[in-house]
Amino acid sequence: MSSPTPSDDTAATPYEQNDNTPALRAQWCEWATRLAQPIFDALDKRELKLRMPVETRASRSRAPVAHLEALGRLLVGLSPWLELGPDDTPEGQLRGRLAVAARRAIDAATDPDSPDKMNFSTDGQPLVDAAFLAQATFRAPRELWEKLEPRVQANLTARLKETRHMQPGENNWQLFAAFVELALARGGEPRDDSRILPALEKFKKWYLGDGTYGDGPEHRWDYYNSFVIHPMLLGILDEAAQESDALRQFQKEAQVAARRYAAVQERLVAPDGSFPAIGRSIVYRCGALQALADVALRRELPDSVPPAAARTALTRAIRRTLDAPGTFDENGWLRLGLAGHQPSLAEFYICTGSLYLCSVALLPLGLPPEAPFWSDPHAPTTWERIWGGEDIPADGALHGLPPSLPEEG
């Protein structure tokens, strides 16, 4: 009996047949630019509040929080790419233009006299997106912090400070408060460790095993380990781990847990780019795979996931979710949905601005073209290898991370 041949919907696309060529990276750059263009264009003219639609299923307007959502979530995904800086290549020139646009956007969002000054102070939600914006400036410290004019640095710090009265719940919001504090300290404000160290202690306690944290004390079947927990926890520990032996140990454990979670995520992506549509906030689309993208960006993928296999999985998921008909409106703004326009999939807290968290699937653009993620020849995903009949080692759980922070000696 002959081996089965792939069906039309799982056959290799032209990119995948030779996807270590510059064409694939150019496609990723096009996705990044398509997401950025409407936001940057509007903020450049300080017309974002006039132009951006605010589609939502909430019973009241989400406009007061939508604009900071859009900017913070866009930049948290694009920042590593922008951090590569301008050069003489077409991509480098594009990066340079977009980095300038991003800095102008931050200015428009934080200038107290701007008509697009964003809400950092009311309704709770700004704590989330202030943290995403802060994380973006740590992912691109040169392009999105050092190159800001001193006036804009001061305005950004002042706006972030406006979130300090917001108390995070016993869930992933703990990490948002912590990241804002790191940014405030960098901006010259005294650091409030009561918004950082307890958050780290709680997530150490909330580790459930096999690379997964609870979003609070309980486990949920959703992608919040990827949307927030692993990437933001690693980002906080990048800055704070050197402060104690306990935190250095926690950083090592968090890195191991993130690598395991990334391995699981790579196995979730089907040959057509789909992945299980489970849990809250599924309309963040390919942003559900941020943990895999972030570990790839860090060059810390486990041995079982070749960089090119991660590239295959991410490319397919991005294409499936961003190229689906109905994803964008006639003016280029994202619409509610996972694979097209599906507003019923959105929770009450979601609106147009929320959707730009899909940008985090593009984090590996921050790797230069010569990195193995981009330069290695095409590799199939683990899904394809197993279901194609290849005999490969079995998957295994991660064991042994202690449940609490060790005592400092």
Salt bridges, closest charged atoms under 4 A:
GLU16 OE2 - ARG316 NE 2.74
GLU16 OE2 - ARG319 NH1 3.71
ASP19 OD1 - ARG311 NH2 2.53
ASP19 OD2 - HIS378 ND1 3.36
ASP44 OD1 - ARG104 NE 2.43
GLU47 OE1 - ARG51 NH2 2.97
GLU55 OE2 - HIS341 NE2 2.63
GLU69 OE2 - ARG73 NH2 3.55
GLU83 OE2 - ARG142 NH1 3.52
ASP87 OD2 - ARG95 NH2 2.94
GLU91 OE1 - ARG25 NE 2.77
GLU91 OE2 - ARG95 NH1 2.73
ASP107 OD2 - ARG46 NH2 3.44
ASP107 OD1 - ARG151 NH1 2.92
ASP111 OD2 - ARG46 NH1 3.00
ASP123 OD1 - ARG60 NH2 3.29
ASP129 OD1 - ARG73 NE 2.58
GLU143 OE1 - ARG103 NH1 2.89
GLU143 OE2 - ARG142 NE 3.41
GLU143 OE2 - LYS147 NZ 2.82
GLU149 OE1 - ARG151 NH2 3.50
GLU162 OE2 - ARG159 NE 2.83
GLU170 OE2 - LYS202 NZ 2.78
GLU181 OE2 - ARG164 NE 2.80
GLU181 OE2 - ARG195 NE 3.82
GLU189 OE1 - LYS161 NZ 3.14
ASP193 OD1 - ARG191 NE 2.51
ASP210 OD1 - ARG260 NE 2.81
ASP215 OD2 - ARG280 NH2 2.82
ASP222 OD2 - ARG280 NH2 2.63
ASP238 OD2 - ARG298 NH2 2.80
GLU243 OE2 - ARG191 NH1 2.81
ASP245 OD1 - ARG248 NH2 2.25
GLU253 OE1 - LYS204 NZ 1.41
ASP272 OD2 - ARG320 NH1 2.76
ASP294 OD1 - ARG139 NH2 3.61
ASP294 OD2 - ARG298 NE 3.24
GLU384 OE1 - ARG316 NH1 2.90
GLU390 OE2 - ARG385 NH2 2.92
ASP395 OD1 - ARG260 NH1 2.82
ASP395 OD1 - ARG267 NE 3.97
